[in-house]
Amino acid sequence: MDISFSMQIKSPSERYEALVAQQTIVFDATQQPALEALDSLWLALSGKRPQTLPKDHRGVYLWGSVGRG
């Protein structure tokens, strides 16, 4: 198997938008705040922007009804 390193790593929002475009999942506007939090964490951890998270920040806590995504 040939693995191409030219593939761009995508943010959570970019992955979500791609899945919606492929009709793999259905868009849900109520998930936008979660995507924003995940994007912020992803950017901080990937080094794409200066570290802006509090030192005790360890991730993102998500909660909601079953079936919300």
Accessible surface in RSA format (square Angstrom, percent):
REM  Atomic radii and reference values for relative SASA: ProtOr
REM  Chains: A
REM  Algorithm: Lee & Richards
REM  Probe-radius: 1.40
REM  Slices: 20
REM RES _ NUM      All-atoms   Total-Side   Main-Chain    Non-polar    All polar
REM                ABS   REL    ABS   REL    ABS   REL    ABS   REL    ABS   REL
RES MET A   1   221.46 114.7 134.11  88.8  87.34 208.0 123.86 105.3  97.60 129.3
RES ASP A   2   139.29  97.6 106.34 105.8  32.95  77.9  42.39  99.8  96.90  96.6
RES ILE A   3   114.12  64.9  97.79  72.9  16.32  39.3 100.89  72.7  13.23  35.9
RES SER A   4    54.23  45.8  42.32  56.5  11.91  27.4  38.03  81.0  16.20  22.7
RES PHE A   5   189.70  94.9 158.86  98.4  30.84  80.2 162.70  98.6  27.00  77.3
RES SER A   6   102.54  86.7  65.44  87.3  37.10  85.5  56.34 120.0  46.20  64.7
RES MET A   7   147.87  76.6 127.77  84.6  20.09  47.8 107.12  91.1  40.75  54.0
RES GLN A   8   144.24  80.7 121.68  88.9  22.56  53.7  41.06  87.4 103.18  78.3
RES ILE A   9   123.20  70.1 110.58  82.4  12.62  30.4 114.11  82.2   9.09  24.7
RES LYS A  10    90.42  44.1  87.90  53.9   2.52   6.0  45.05  40.6  45.37  48.3
RES SER A  11    12.53  10.6  12.53  16.7   0.00   0.0   8.30  17.7   4.23   5.9
RES PRO A  12    31.42  22.9  24.98  22.8   6.44  23.4  28.98  23.9   2.44  15.2
RES SER A  13    17.71  15.0  17.61  23.5   0.10   0.2  15.78  33.6   1.93   2.7
RES GLU A  14    80.09  46.0  75.39  57.0   4.70  11.2  28.21  54.6  51.87  42.4
RES ARG A  15   134.04  56.3 131.84  67.2   2.20   5.2  42.57  58.2  91.47  55.4
RES TYR A  16    21.87  10.2  19.29  11.0   2.58   6.7  21.29  16.0   0.58   0.7
RES GLU A  17   111.83  64.2 105.93  80.1   5.89  14.0  41.16  79.6  70.67  57.7
RES ALA A  18    29.44  27.1  21.68  33.5   7.76  17.6  28.73  40.5   0.71   1.9
RES LEU A  19    68.94  38.4  68.94  49.3   0.00   0.0  68.94  48.4   0.00   0.0
RES VAL A  20    41.37  27.2  35.86  32.5   5.51  13.3  35.86  31.2   5.51  14.9
RES ALA A  21    84.46  77.7  48.60  75.0  35.86  81.6  60.21  84.8  24.25  64.2
RES GLN A  22   123.21  68.9  93.10  68.0  30.11  71.7  41.85  89.1  81.35  61.7
RES GLN A  23   161.74  90.4 132.54  96.9  29.20  69.5  36.90  78.5 124.84  94.7
RES THR A  24    88.57  63.0  56.34  57.1  32.23  76.8  51.00  68.5  37.57  56.8
RES ILE A  25    61.24  34.8  52.02  38.8   9.21  22.2  58.29  42.0   2.95   8.0
RES VAL A  26   133.12  87.6 116.54 105.5  16.58  40.0 119.56 103.9  13.56  36.8
RES PHE A  27   115.36  57.7  98.74  61.2  16.62  43.3  98.74  59.9  16.62  47.6
RES ASP A  28    33.15  23.2  27.72  27.6   5.42  12.8  16.98  40.0  16.16  16.1
RES ALA A  29    65.12  59.9  53.84  83.1  11.28  25.7  54.26  76.4  10.85  28.7
RES THR A  30    96.84  68.9  72.40  73.4  24.44  58.2  77.75 104.4  19.09  28.9
RES GLN A  31    37.18  20.8  35.14  25.7   2.04   4.9  19.68  41.9  17.50  13.3
RES GLN A  32    71.34  39.9  70.92  51.8   0.42   1.0  32.12  68.4  39.22  29.7
RES PRO A  33    89.33  65.1  82.08  74.8   7.24  26.3  83.19  68.7   6.14  38.2
RES ALA A  34    31.68  29.1  25.91  40.0   5.78  13.1  30.10  42.4   1.58   4.2
RES LEU A  35    15.74   8.8  15.74  11.3   0.00   0.0  15.74  11.1   0.00   0.0
RES GLU A  36   103.83  59.6  96.21  72.8   7.61  18.1  37.95  73.4  65.87  53.8
RES ALA A  37    39.45  36.3  28.82  44.5  10.62  24.2  37.03  52.1   2.42   6.4
RES LEU A  38    53.84  30.0  52.17  37.3   1.67   4.2  52.17  36.6   1.67   4.5
RES ASP A  39    27.74  19.4  27.74  27.6   0.00   0.0  12.83  30.2  14.91  14.9
RES SER A  40    37.04  31.3  34.71  46.3   2.33   5.4  23.96  51.0  13.08  18.3
RES LEU A  41    27.17  15.1  27.06  19.4   0.11   0.3  27.06  19.0   0.11   0.3
RES TRP A  42    54.87  22.0  50.17  24.3   4.70  11.0  43.60  23.2  11.27  18.3
RES LEU A  43    53.91  30.0  53.91  38.6   0.00   0.0  53.91  37.9   0.00   0.0
RES ALA A  44     7.31   6.7   0.00   0.0   7.31  16.6   0.00   0.0   7.31  19.4
RES LEU A  45   130.94  72.9  97.82  70.0  33.12  83.3 100.32  70.5  30.63  82.4
RES SER A  46    54.70  46.2  16.47  22.0  38.23  88.1  28.77  61.3  25.93  36.3
RES GLY A  47    61.95  76.4   0.00   N/A  61.95  76.4  30.95  84.9  31.00  69.4
RES LYS A  48   126.64  61.8  90.13  55.3  36.52  86.9  45.36  40.8  81.28  86.6
RES ARG A  49    80.33  33.7  68.89  35.1  11.44  27.2  34.92  47.7  45.41  27.5
RES PRO A  50   109.81  80.0  96.62  88.1  13.19  47.9 108.95  90.0   0.86   5.3
RES GLN A  51   116.28  65.0  84.90  62.0  31.39  74.7  52.92 112.6  63.36  48.1
RES THR A  52    89.55  63.7  57.14  57.9  32.41  77.2  59.26  79.6  30.29  45.8
RES LEU A  53    30.58  17.0  18.51  13.2  12.07  30.3  18.85  13.2  11.72  31.5
RES PRO A  54    84.10  61.3  68.59  62.5  15.51  56.4  81.58  67.4   2.52  15.7
RES LYS A  55   214.12 104.5 174.64 107.2  39.49  94.0 125.40 112.9  88.72  94.5
RES ASP A  56   113.63  79.6  94.63  94.2  19.00  44.9  42.35  99.7  71.28  71.1
RES HIS A  57    69.18  37.8  44.63  31.0  24.55  62.8  33.71  34.7  35.47  41.3
RES ARG A  58   227.46  95.5 183.31  93.4  44.15 105.1  76.01 103.9 151.45  91.8
RES GLY A  59    27.24  33.6   0.00   N/A  27.24  33.6  16.52  45.3  10.72  24.0
RES VAL A  60    46.13  30.4  13.24  12.0  32.89  79.3  17.46  15.2  28.67  77.8
RES TYR A  61   186.70  87.2 158.78  90.3  27.92  72.7 121.81  91.5  64.89  80.0
RES LEU A  62    99.38  55.3  74.59  53.4  24.79  62.3  76.36  53.6  23.02  61.9
RES TRP A  63   209.12  83.9 171.99  83.2  37.13  87.2 153.26  81.7  55.87  90.6
RES GLY A  64    50.43  62.2   0.00   N/A  50.43  62.2  19.05  52.3  31.38  70.3
RES SER A  65    82.31  69.6  63.14  84.3  19.16  44.1  31.60  67.3  50.71  71.0
RES VAL A  66   158.86 104.5 128.43 116.3  30.43  73.3 135.49 117.7  23.38  63.4
RES GLY A  67    78.32  96.6   0.00   N/A  78.32  96.6  38.56 105.8  39.76  89.1
RES ARG A  68   110.89  46.6 104.33  53.2   6.56  15.6  44.53  60.9  66.36  40.2
RES GLY A  69   110.05 135.7   0.00   N/A 110.05 135.7  57.65 158.2  52.40 117.3
END  Absolute sums over single chains surface
CHAIN  1 A     6158.2       4730.0       1428.2       3787.9       2370.3
END  Absolute sums over all chains
TOTAL          6158.2       4730.0       1428.2       3787.9       2370.3
